[in-house]
Amino acid sequence: AQSVTQLDSHVSVSEGTPVLLRCNYSSSYSPSLFWYVQHPNKGLQLLLKYTSAATLVKGINGFEAEFKKSETSFHLTKPSAHMSDAAEYFCVVSDGTGGGADGLTFGKGTHLIIQP
Amino acid sequence: GAVVSQHPSRVICKSGTSVKIECRSLDFQATTMFWYRQFPKQSLMLMATSNEGSKATYEQGVEKDKFLINHASLTLSTLTVTSAHPEDSSFYICSASSTGTWATGELFFGEGSRLTVL
């Protein structure tokens, strides 16, 4: 069994300040981990993924995340928030069985608010 | 990268009518596509797995006669909401995996379809 916990349902930061979105996971396997972003009334866009290579993963739009096995965490960060970053962010864990969406577990999402 | 297109993006219909939503993989072949439903301010709920050339696999609690899924080709899956009622109003999202990402579980998502049943 696996699970994903996004520790904050809402995060509010000022434009130009750092962003931290927290994600903890549990998995019996060697998981793959993803962060997706969803803008209002849109589908999900992949920000970055960890698939057992480098533990510090760089994604699009200046986001990065670090896989910490000892802490079972995969927190998403960005040094400087932009207004366009306002969206819903989902942390997703895959059990590594391949391909099937039933092997994916979605976090409940974190709503990122950017204050001008 | 792999692109998944979903159509229509928005649809409004009267109660009792049926609505079809299309999901296409534009630059890759998707033997398997997935349909999700998303309620306001909530995460995605997997409804069913659509397999090309065979019957879809539905998650527990999802009515297969209400949500008809057809995956007639390697690039097209359709979701038909039959005899729609206001409680079926939701945001429906499709996704697919490519052969290159199958092992990791990475999915490519469509833009979503907002269904409003009056």
Chai-1 contact restraints between the chains, C-beta under 6 A:
chainA,res_idxA,chainB,res_idxB,connection_type,confidence,min_distance_angstrom,max_distance_angstrom,comment,restraint_id
A,S32,B,T104,contact,1.0,0.0,6.0,A-B,restraint_1
A,S32,B,G105,contact,1.0,0.0,6.0,A-B,restraint_2
A,K42,B,E111,contact,1.0,0.0,6.0,A-B,restraint_3
A,G43,B,I93,contact,1.0,0.0,6.0,A-B,restraint_4
A,G43,B,F109,contact,1.0,0.0,6.0,A-B,restraint_5
A,G43,B,G110,contact,1.0,0.0,6.0,A-B,restraint_6
A,G43,B,E111,contact,1.0,0.0,6.0,A-B,restraint_7
A,G43,B,G112,contact,1.0,0.0,6.0,A-B,restraint_8
A,L44,B,F109,contact,1.0,0.0,6.0,A-B,restraint_9
A,K49,B,E106,contact,1.0,0.0,6.0,A-B,restraint_10
A,T51,B,T104,contact,1.0,0.0,6.0,A-B,restraint_11
A,S94,B,G105,contact,1.0,0.0,6.0,A-B,restraint_12
A,G98,B,W102,contact,1.0,0.0,6.0,A-B,restraint_13
A,G98,B,A103,contact,1.0,0.0,6.0,A-B,restraint_14
A,G99,B,S97,contact,1.0,0.0,6.0,A-B,restraint_15
A,G99,B,W102,contact,1.0,0.0,6.0,A-B,restraint_16
A,A101,B,F34,contact,1.0,0.0,6.0,A-B,restraint_17
A,A101,B,L46,contact,1.0,0.0,6.0,A-B,restraint_18
A,G103,B,G105,contact,1.0,0.0,6.0,A-B,restraint_19
A,L104,B,G105,contact,1.0,0.0,6.0,A-B,restraint_20
A,F106,B,S43,contact,1.0,0.0,6.0,A-B,restraint_21
A,F106,B,L44,contact,1.0,0.0,6.0,A-B,restraint_22
A,K108,B,S43,contact,1.0,0.0,6.0,A-B,restraint_23
A,G109,B,S43,contact,1.0,0.0,6.0,A-B,restraint_24
